[in-house]
Amino acid sequence: YESQGKYEEAEPLYQRALKIRETVLGPDHPSVATTLNNLAGLYESQGKYEEAEPLYQRALKITETVLGPDHPSVAATLNNLAGLYHSQGKYEEAEPLYQRALKIRETVLGPDHPSVATTLNNLAGLYESQGKYEEAEPLYQRALKITETVLGPDHPSVATTLNNLAGLYHSQGKYEEAEPLYQRALKIRETVLGPDHPSVATTLNNLAGLYESQGKYEEAEPLYQRALKIRETVLGPDHPSVAT
């Protein structure tokens, strides 16, 4: 339901799952933290940041206490909480959380684990939001290398990083460097996920934006139209991504 933007249908299910787990497993069980993370993510998707933050904080406290401060589940919650701060423009609060999550994942999972690439992507995105393009690029590049090596050149996670790196180049006006990355991301997503997947729509939207920035309006329009059609069909006519 959350993936479809049916937030009102999703919330009572998360709430019920939380109540069951708290009652049966106890308020400090790791499974409670998992549901807290999910419910917080739902609130974050709706822009209810003040409701999301205490849930992430509680999930973090549970995982740190029960599993230890260097457990991968702690890193996952740090990553989520940092993302919340990032969304609110609280960059100084987000960065140390991403850095700590990165350190945990590199230490426990190894420097070339896909979860390391996820945090590198997130930290790079934070730097990009601040206009720190020179700091962001090597992180995206490292994330790309990890995912290509470990998961293969045609994995959806590779497409995600290509999309992000292309966005960085787009922001810098490096249009010729951005376009082939968007094109490759689009090809991967169409092949692996299918031509009507929401992630395909995201890349179409981004590539169209690149063409628009260059004044290539005739090339941009059919991509926007296709992205709109995919999102309306798959996500429903009233989904936030349709509005975008």
C-alpha positions as CSV (number, residue, x, y, z in Angstrom):
1,Y,0.0,0.0,0.0
2,E,2.8,2.4,0.8
3,S,4.5,1.8,-2.5
4,Q,1.2,2.6,-4.2
5,G,0.8,5.9,-2.3
6,K,-2.1,4.4,-0.3
7,Y,-0.9,5.8,2.9
8,E,-4.2,5.8,4.7
9,E,-4.6,2.1,4.1
10,A,-1.0,1.3,5.1
11,E,-0.9,3.1,8.4
12,P,-3.4,1.0,10.4
13,L,-1.6,-2.2,9.3
14,Y,1.7,-0.9,10.5
15,Q,0.1,0.3,13.7
16,R,-1.5,-3.1,14.3
17,A,1.8,-4.9,13.5
18,L,3.5,-2.7,16.0
19,K,1.0,-3.4,18.8
20,I,1.2,-7.1,18.2
21,R,5.0,-7.2,18.4
22,E,5.2,-4.9,21.4
23,T,2.6,-7.0,23.3
24,V,4.0,-10.5,22.4
25,L,7.7,-9.8,22.0
26,G,8.1,-6.9,24.4
27,P,8.7,-3.2,23.7
28,D,12.4,-3.5,23.1
29,H,12.5,-6.4,20.7
30,P,14.4,-5.9,17.3
31,S,11.2,-6.8,15.4
32,V,9.5,-3.8,17.2
33,A,12.3,-1.6,15.8
34,T,11.7,-2.9,12.3
35,T,8.0,-1.9,12.4
36,L,8.9,1.5,14.0
37,N,11.3,2.0,11.0
38,N,8.6,1.1,8.6
39,L,5.9,3.3,10.2
40,A,8.4,6.2,10.4
41,G,9.2,5.7,6.7
42,L,5.4,6.0,5.9
43,Y,5.2,9.3,7.8
44,E,8.3,10.5,6.1
45,S,6.8,9.8,2.7
46,Q,3.8,12.0,3.7
47,G,6.1,14.8,4.9
48,K,5.1,14.1,8.5
49,Y,8.6,14.6,9.8
50,E,7.7,15.4,13.4
51,E,5.8,12.1,13.7
52,A,8.6,10.1,12.0
53,E,11.6,11.3,14.0
54,P,10.7,9.9,17.5
55,L,9.9,6.5,15.9
56,Y,13.4,6.4,14.2
57,Q,14.9,7.6,17.4
58,R,13.2,4.8,19.4
59,A,14.2,2.2,16.8
60,L,17.8,3.4,17.0
61,K,17.8,3.1,20.8
62,I,16.3,-0.4,20.7
63,T,18.8,-1.7,18.1
64,E,21.8,-0.1,19.9
65,T,20.8,-1.5,23.2
66,V,19.8,-5.0,22.2
67,L,22.1,-5.7,19.2
68,G,25.1,-3.4,20.1
69,P,26.2,-0.1,18.7
70,D,28.0,-1.6,15.7
71,H,25.3,-3.9,14.3
72,P,24.2,-3.6,10.7
73,S,20.6,-2.9,11.9
74,V,21.9,0.1,13.8
75,A,23.5,1.3,10.6
76,A,20.2,0.9,8.7
77,T,18.3,3.0,11.3
78,L,21.1,5.7,11.3
79,N,20.7,5.7,7.5
80,N,17.0,6.3,7.8
81,L,17.2,9.0,10.4
82,A,19.9,10.8,8.4
83,G,17.6,10.6,5.4
84,L,14.9,12.3,7.4
85,Y,17.2,15.1,8.4
86,H,18.4,15.4,4.8
87,S,14.7,15.8,3.7
88,Q,14.3,18.6,6.2
89,G,17.5,20.4,5.1
90,K,19.2,19.6,8.4
91,Y,22.4,18.8,6.7
92,E,24.7,19.2,9.7
93,E,22.6,16.7,11.7
94,A,22.4,14.2,8.8
95,E,26.1,14.0,7.9
96,P,27.5,12.4,11.1
97,L,24.8,9.8,11.0
98,Y,25.6,8.8,7.4
99,Q,29.3,8.8,8.3
100,R,28.6,6.5,11.3
101,A,26.4,4.2,9.2
102,L,29.1,4.0,6.6
103,K,31.8,3.1,9.1
104,I,29.7,0.4,10.7
105,R,28.9,-1.2,7.3
106,E,32.5,-1.0,6.0
107,T,33.8,-2.6,9.3
108,V,31.1,-5.3,9.7
109,L,30.1,-6.1,6.2
110,G,33.3,-5.2,4.3
111,P,34.2,-2.2,2.1
112,D,32.7,-3.7,-1.0
113,H,29.3,-4.7,0.3
114,P,26.2,-3.4,-1.5
115,S,24.9,-1.8,1.8
116,V,28.1,0.3,1.8
117,A,27.3,1.5,-1.7
118,T,23.8,2.5,-0.5
119,T,25.3,4.7,2.3
120,L,27.9,6.1,-0.2
121,N,25.0,7.0,-2.5
122,N,23.1,8.7,0.4
123,L,26.1,10.6,1.7
124,A,26.9,11.7,-1.9
125,G,23.3,12.9,-2.2
126,L,23.7,15.0,0.9
127,Y,26.8,16.6,-0.4
128,E,25.1,17.3,-3.7
129,S,22.2,19.0,-1.9
130,Q,24.7,21.3,-0.4
131,G,26.5,22.0,-3.7
132,K,29.6,20.1,-2.6
133,Y,29.9,18.5,-6.0
134,E,33.6,17.6,-5.7
135,E,32.9,15.7,-2.5
136,A,29.9,13.9,-3.9
137,E,31.4,12.6,-7.2
138,P,34.0,10.2,-5.8
139,L,31.4,8.7,-3.5
140,Y,29.0,8.1,-6.4
141,Q,31.9,6.7,-8.4
142,R,32.9,4.3,-5.6
143,A,29.3,3.2,-5.1
144,L,29.0,2.5,-8.9
145,K,32.2,0.4,-8.8
146,I,31.0,-1.7,-5.9
147,T,27.6,-2.4,-7.4
148,E,28.9,-3.2,-10.8
149,T,31.5,-5.5,-9.4
150,V,29.4,-7.3,-6.8
151,L,26.0,-7.3,-8.4
152,G,26.9,-7.2,-12.1
153,P,26.7,-4.3,-14.7
154,D,23.0,-4.8,-15.3
155,H,21.6,-4.8,-11.7
156,P,18.9,-2.3,-10.8
157,S,21.2,-0.9,-8.0
158,V,23.7,0.0,-10.7
159,A,21.0,1.9,-12.5
160,T,20.2,3.8,-9.3
161,T,23.8,4.9,-9.0
162,L,24.1,5.8,-12.7
163,N,20.9,7.9,-12.2
164,N,22.4,9.7,-9.2
165,L,25.7,10.4,-10.9
166,A,24.0,11.6,-14.0
167,G,21.9,14.0,-11.8
168,L,25.1,15.3,-10.3
169,Y,26.5,16.1,-13.8
170,H,23.2,17.6,-14.8
171,S,23.4,19.9,-11.7
172,Q,26.8,21.0,-12.8
173,G,25.7,21.6,-16.4
174,K,27.8,18.7,-17.7
175,Y,25.1,17.6,-20.0
176,E,27.2,15.5,-22.3
177,E,28.5,13.4,-19.4
178,A,25.0,13.0,-17.9
179,E,23.1,11.8,-20.9
180,P,24.8,8.4,-21.5
181,L,24.5,7.6,-17.8
182,Y,20.7,8.3,-17.9
183,Q,20.5,6.3,-21.1
184,R,22.3,3.3,-19.6
185,A,20.2,3.5,-16.4
186,L,17.0,3.6,-18.5
187,K,18.1,0.5,-20.5
188,I,18.9,-1.5,-17.4
189,R,15.6,-0.6,-15.7
190,E,13.5,-1.3,-18.9
191,T,15.3,-4.7,-19.4
192,V,15.4,-5.9,-15.8
193,L,12.2,-4.3,-14.3
194,G,10.1,-4.1,-17.4
195,P,9.1,-1.1,-19.5
196,D,6.2,0.0,-17.2
197,H,8.0,0.0,-13.8
198,P,7.9,3.1,-11.7
199,S,11.7,3.3,-11.7
200,V,11.6,3.5,-15.5
201,A,9.3,6.5,-15.1
202,T,11.8,8.1,-12.8
203,T,14.7,7.8,-15.3
204,L,12.4,9.0,-18.2
205,N,11.5,12.0,-16.0
206,N,15.2,12.8,-15.3
207,L,16.3,12.3,-18.9
208,A,13.5,14.6,-20.1
209,G,14.6,17.2,-17.6
210,L,18.1,17.0,-19.0
211,Y,16.8,17.6,-22.6
212,E,14.6,20.4,-21.3
213,S,17.7,22.1,-19.7
214,Q,19.4,22.0,-23.1
215,G,16.3,23.4,-24.9
216,K,15.6,20.0,-26.6
217,Y,11.9,20.3,-26.0
218,E,10.8,18.0,-28.8
219,E,13.0,15.2,-27.3
220,A,11.8,15.9,-23.7
221,E,8.0,15.9,-24.2
222,P,7.5,12.2,-25.2
223,L,9.6,11.1,-22.3
224,Y,7.6,13.1,-19.8
225,Q,4.4,11.8,-21.5
226,R,5.6,8.2,-21.2
227,A,6.6,8.7,-17.6
228,L,3.2,10.2,-16.8
229,K,1.4,7.3,-18.4
230,I,3.4,4.7,-16.5
231,R,2.9,6.4,-13.1
232,E,-0.9,6.9,-13.7
233,T,-1.3,3.2,-14.7
234,V,0.9,1.6,-12.1
235,L,0.5,3.9,-9.1
236,G,-2.9,5.3,-9.7
237,P,-4.1,8.8,-10.9
238,D,-3.7,10.4,-7.5
239,H,-0.2,9.3,-6.5
240,P,2.3,12.0,-5.5
241,S,4.7,10.8,-8.3
242,V,1.9,11.5,-10.8
243,A,1.8,15.1,-9.5
244,T,5.6,15.4,-10.0
